[in-house]
Amino acid sequence: MFVSKNGRVQVLAEAQIPGSLVKLLLGEGGGDQLGKTICATSISGRYTALAHAARFMLLEIPRDGKSEYRLVSVGSDAATDGEAITALYCMDIYTPAHKSSPAVCVIAGYSSGYMRVFSAHGHLLTAHQFHPQRLQCIRLRTPAQANSEQSAHKLQYSSCADPRAASDDSEEVNLTYRDGTLVSIDGRSLYLALRLCLEEAAIDEGPTFQYKKWAFDLGTPRVSDAAACGPPLWRDPLAQLVRGAHASSAQLADATARFLVAPQNGDAAFGVFTTSEDAAATFSAVDIAGKMAARVTGAVLSMARSYLWRGGSGELSGQASPGRTEPSTMVSCALAVRDSPRKVLHIALAPAQYALAALTDSLGRVLLLDLDSCEVVHMLKGVRGCQCAWLESTCDGRRCLLVAVYTARRGVLEIHEPGAMQPLDSVNVGAGWTLVQCPTQPLGGSLVVGPAGHERRAALPAPAACVLLGHDGRIALITVDER
């Protein structure tokens, strides 16, 4: 265990990945390459998925006091020789309270562009190729909702809330490809499809679901990262007064979807792309079943299956078929930040209720970007080659957002409070770690459940958390004590 000087930050190694499992994943002589594997965790870090080449494994933290992780499954379903896993997401699936245990799926993205979803036991549930380029990142974006009364209040640089945006927003799984194409899969239809896959033993055809495919006018063949931010939840009431003078302000205010894109080439460090296309879901059986999914009955499952499976009477538009991909919708640039030679390398989105993103750049800095105003509200310097993740802690009786910055060259983990000039605390953990962000909400957690007049979200978000994966197989949870 590592503890900071004032004792506020603790890095506690929860368990060790056994050497036999490391050898199974990496092969003989690959033990020192564990830090270069792709890693993803479930909510609170109970499950950890690791991927190398075309193979992944799912591990579970021991519950019987043992110090080593337990192997849950091993999966490998590459379609062609030389195909490798390039993105990984360990996704919790919301299940009603009467179910015995929550469901977990592993979403793997491949160099061929395929997305494959596996059950916790390693069974292939569905496979789709939305775009024939390297799939380099998978994110679950959920609507903004507070996980406590304290976190319902945004940070001090927030403006005015727009309740319309919160009601129109819905969760989605976003796939980022190497050429900047971004696919947004409708969370409700994917949730129902996966629930049906997990609950029915025999399925003849693979499921299909709604999705949208976006492209950006970049002038460059590759991007370092791209992320969907959803509609703005906080609007500046003075924005209406400057529409005539600043076209970009009008685009940001009217946007129904926003995207952060970091191109690899050109003079732009990053850009904000917006669209005002109506993103409201159509009134279909998928939407009806989606609102009832937390109390699924046989009738609802049958109705949903006819819409979600190929060959059904109400086949959804936009299904993927091997060898053919749908065209993309071009999104215009509302704002480009040009500060050559600065290039943004990675985008880390905070939980949606905070509307913040941490951008690591090529000049050894971290930019904290307010997603509502598109302003850089804070900059951290001297952290070249760092990794960033978000976590929440209790500060002065309220939940507050913190950003963890790990600099491998110095072996130092710093915890920063957005807006503060100095780190909240730091701890020397040494080199060879990988900082991994934990999800905060399961797929389907934002569905509306409950009787009329008493509707509620299916699941409240968990506090943001992150872990460190060591090259020696240790996985350590980062905690910040209350003050």
Disulfide bonds with the S-S distance in Angstrom:
Cys395-Cys400 2.26
